[in-house]
Amino acid sequence: MTGGTSDGVGGLDGPGRALGEGSAGPRAARVVVADDQTVVREGIVILLGLLPGIEVVGSAADGLEAVRLVAEHAPDVVLMDLRMPRCDGVEATRRIRAEYPGTQVVILTTYADDDSLFPALRAGARGYLTKDAGGEEIVRAVAHVMSGEAGLSPKVQLRLLERLSTGVVQRPPTVPGPPRELPDGLTAREAEVLSLVAEGLSNGEIARRLQVSTATVKTHINNLFAKTGVRDRAQAVRYAFRHGIARPPETSLS
């Protein structure tokens, strides 16, 4: 799927600055769009096709498909929605930035609240726009992240400044790490979630502790249940104790 052209004007961030520049001159920025709503996704693709210097190389209906398209097409930028099935935008961003660091992520979402904004930025997103952004703002954000800068909407920049000025921006809490070698193919993140399940935390509490969405926590729990063969949280807790992923609470004799 292609929009725009690789020759011609090129997207500009100020006078004379092209989106992508190589030895042969300006080139189009190669973009993947990820959004679970078909009408919205197709609308974004059509809009991008009208913008100078943008080439859409793929569109995805969820985070897993977005990661696959990045592996297949090596785009410059992914325009990523946050709330999607199977794998949400925060987790997809984390995977893309870890596995394909040549691809930048710009969040394009309806939400600009703290619970959406800060986990996305911590996952590695370099840009954050809300869906009321116009074409010029999208081009500018893509240009910024491709040049190593941040592509944040004015609304998001203001929110960040407000948080900094009140001094309430907090680092993610440190959670005791799982053992280095994990059983049954568990990832470090799945073991971390399992250790918190063993502490008795609910999905919502785990999401807040790790500063991810509840949907991401559910995905991790489903994955670790499948890998370990446990059927419920009680079995998962016993599994965690048995394999040293969590320690049973100490009991005192009176």
LINHUBEL-V986836 format. One record per backbone hydrogen bond with DSSP energy under -1.0 kcal/mol. CO is the residue of the C=O (numbers start at 1). NH is the residue of the N-H. Records with the same first field share a line. If there is no record, write none. Layout:
BEGIN
CO: NH ; NH
END
This chain:
BEGIN
14: 17
17: 13
20: 27
22: 25
25: 22
27: 20
29: 55
30: 76 ; 77
31: 57
32: 79
33: 60
34: 81
37: 41
38: 42
39: 43
40: 44
41: 45
42: 46
43: 47
44: 48
45: 49
47: 50
48: 51
51: 54
53: 29
55: 31
58: 33
60: 35
62: 66
63: 67
64: 68
65: 69
66: 70
67: 71
68: 72
69: 73
70: 74
76: 104
77: 32
78: 106
79: 34
80: 108
82: 84 ; 89
85: 87
87: 63
88: 92
89: 93
90: 94
91: 95
92: 96
93: 97
94: 98
95: 99
96: 100
100: 103
104: 78
105: 126 ; 127
106: 80
107: 129
109: 131
113: 116 ; 117
114: 118
116: 120
117: 121
118: 122
119: 123
120: 125
126: 151
127: 107
128: 153
129: 109
130: 133
134: 138
135: 139
136: 140
137: 141
138: 142
139: 143
140: 144
141: 145
142: 146
143: 147
144: 149
145: 148
151: 128
153: 157
154: 158
155: 159
156: 160
157: 161
158: 162
159: 163
160: 164
161: 165
162: 166
163: 168
183: 186
187: 191
188: 192
189: 193
190: 194
191: 195
192: 196
193: 197
194: 198
196: 201
197: 200
202: 206
203: 207
204: 208
205: 209
206: 210
207: 211 ; 212
213: 217
214: 218
215: 219
216: 220
217: 221
218: 222
219: 223
220: 224
221: 225
222: 226
223: 227
224: 228
225: 229
232: 236
233: 237
234: 238
235: 239
236: 240
237: 241
238: 242
239: 243
240: 245 ; 246
241: 244
END
